[in-house]
Amino acid sequence: MAFEVYKPRGEKVGKVPLVSLSKNSIVLNKISREKLKADNVELAFDNDTNTIRIKAASEGQTVKKTKVFARGFFNHFGINKKGRYEARFDEEERALYVSLT
């Protein structure tokens, strides 16, 4: 017989910025919010690469606790993806990039 050892917690994953998309909003995890350090964000979409950019801005969409209401943004660009996505943070631009592919 071949036994496999049960490991209840799995391997520890480093802290990464995560972005969750729902029907009406974008939810930023704690790491994402700490990296952006902003009360307002600018939302942009690259249709060629299917990537959302969430950039710290002085004006724009307001971050309410952990959430950015984005129904208009989703409708404008025809984005209907839902789920949790890992984001890449660009220090120079102070922006999160979320690939939807």
N, C-alpha and C positions, 0 to 999 in steps of 0.2 A: 504494500500500500504506500501511496505517496501522500504525505500530509502537507497542507499549506497552512502557514501561520497567519492567524487573524490579527490585523493591526487596525484598531478601531478609529484612529484619527488620521491615518494616512500621513503623507509627508507634508511638512509645513511649507506653505507657499509664502514667498516674500510679499510684502505689502505693495500692491499695485493699484493704480487708479482704475476704478471701474465706473462705467456709465450704464445705467439701465434705461431702456426706452419702453414706454407704455403708449397707449393710444393717444394720450393728451400731454404727456410730460416727459422730461428728462430728469432722472434722479442721479445725483453725484454722490459717490461714497466719500467717506471722511478723507481719504488720501487725495482724491480729486479736488475736494474743496480746499484742502491745505495747500496744494500745489498752485491752484488758481489765485487764492487770496483775494477774492473779489466779491462785491455785493451785486455787481451787474456783469453780464456776459453778452458777447456778440455771437450769434449763431450764424454759421455759413455752411454751405454744402458744395462739394465738388462732385458733379455728376459723372465725370470720366472715371474717377477712382472710387466712387461710392463712399466718400468719406465726409463725416461731419466734423467741423472745427468749432470748438467752444473756447472762445478767447476772452480773457479778462478785459473789461472795458469800463470807461467812466459812465457811459450811457448804454442802454440796451435792455435786454431781458433781465428782470430782477430775480435773484436767487432767493427763494423763500425757504429758509432752513436748508433743506437738501434738494429741493425741487425747482426746476425751471419749467414753467408752463409753455408748451411748444406746439400746441395744436395747429396754429396758423402756419408755423414753420414747416411742420410735417405735411400739411395740405398743400402749401405753395410748391414744395419740391416733390410731392408724390411719394413721400417716405411712409411705408407701412410696416416696417420691421419692428419687432418687439423682442425684448430679451435683455440679457446682460452682456456687455462688451468690454473688453479690456481696452484702455485708452493709452496712447503714447503722449507724454508731456514734452513740449518743446520749451526749454528754459528761456531762450532768446525772445520768443514771441509771446511767452506766458499763455500758451494755448494747449488744449487737449485735442488730439486727433483720434477719432473713432472710426475705424474701418468697418463697414457693414457687410463686407464680403466674407 
